[in-house]
Amino acid sequence: MIEMTLRDIAEVVGATLHDVGDPEVRVTGSVEFDSRRVGPGDIFLALPGERVDGHDYAAAAIEAGAVAVLAARPVGVPAVVVPPAPGSVPSSALALSHDSTGAGAAVLTALAALARESVSRLVAAGGLTVVGVTGSSGKTSTKDLLAAVLAPLGPVVAPPGSFNNELGHPWTALRAGPDTRFLVLEMSARGPGHIAALARVAPPSIGVVLNVGTAHLGEFGSREAIAQTKGELVEALPETGLAVLNADDPKVSAMASRTAARVVTVGHSAGAQIRATATTLDEQARASFTLHTPLGDRPVTLAVHGEHQVGNALSAAAVALECGADLDTLVTALGGARPASARRMDVRTSAAGFTVINDSYNANPDSMRAALKALVTMARSGDTPRRSWAVLGEMAELGPESVVEHDGIGRLAVRLDVDRLIVVGTGRPSRGMHQGAVMEGSWGEESVLVPDIEAAVELLAAEVGAGDVVLVKASQSVGLWAVAEQLLAEGEKNTGAGTPAPGGAGAADGVSTEAVR
């Protein structure tokens, strides 16, 4: 963030100063909501949590070097205090799920105002371009690709993992400073108006809409409502801005009529301005294709896994070209980009010889289908086909269509000829997925329903062998990454450490509070 005095911050967020000896003291660092991460010159956010209240850690933050605390009440140390404000941010904000007094809402509202002020000043100074990315699936992967292709053009700030909600969005925006050239922001929504609200915090000049699927269908009610909300991003763009739209998704391409900005279309469609042809996949499901742009054509080979990454790469390419990248630099950056966010198509081969695809961070029907196709591609590549396993858990927040959607995933696993399907869970959606596989033609133990993670690990440890490929995927709330981690640990017993497959990742998200998709 830009350097500001405590007096300036109080004026921007509508607060009063308490226990502040010198209002001209400057905040030279950034903002932190975890007192353990506070450093010299920072400002600490006092937010209520499930087990603790940040206000109780104010003194510890000051001792760690924080200049002041952004709080909803005086805390006995230097503080910028905003009055409690129930309902001042969307009530579905995960960061406010334990906010019973409006203290958290007040602090988040102040945080958003501070982020807007900082970003607005940086943009006005002419050095910062803000890029927003939204879609039902693929946001995090595309954000990571954007960071990779923009890095050769200048310093980039992007959120760790999927830090994309009412807390993560302004927190990330305040990471941008005078030397930052690009601020890449992932924008999620759990209802109408949410993306518009995020766009007001850090107004983008470039907006990318990837797709309109069924993620959070239970909260939106229909795909039409999802499309309306995703389109809030392009509505927020200025006339001088750019909207990058997926030509292969009719609900996305229709958003061209909702923006004053210039539009660039991407996709496999012949009419797309930036498109891919001749796509092939290698034995690790990494795509190669011919990239067609107004500046010329180039062959591209990606290091990330899954054919669905081609569309993400096209969107990243459109943004990079808009920002001044030349084709050769762009192609090199695309080919060098590695997975940067944990538990997203993280491919590792154990010393015991089996491969685990840990895509367990989150799931919806679209991303499930893409992951299953990647699994089958990897298992069938090479001279000798390998046995494929899909360990799948519940996809959350699908509303009345949940059982139907889970049934469809079970049927798809059979149609793709996945060798073994392990469905984890006891709820109706999990039972629906298993039943769908059985009704589609699974027989014997091709599909099994197990009650929990421990049962899944026990089965896998007993039966997975060298050469097998195992996909692990479910919504974040299921915590199915434990299956991937325990299975890899079993494979390493007495054999040494496992290794990422070429292009694999192991980076942590870097923040303890994960956000929604």
Summary of the structure (lengths in Angstrom):
residues: 517
radius of gyration: 23.5
end to end distance: 25.7
largest distance: 74.2
contacts: 2004
relative contact order: 0.10
helix: 38%
strand: 20%
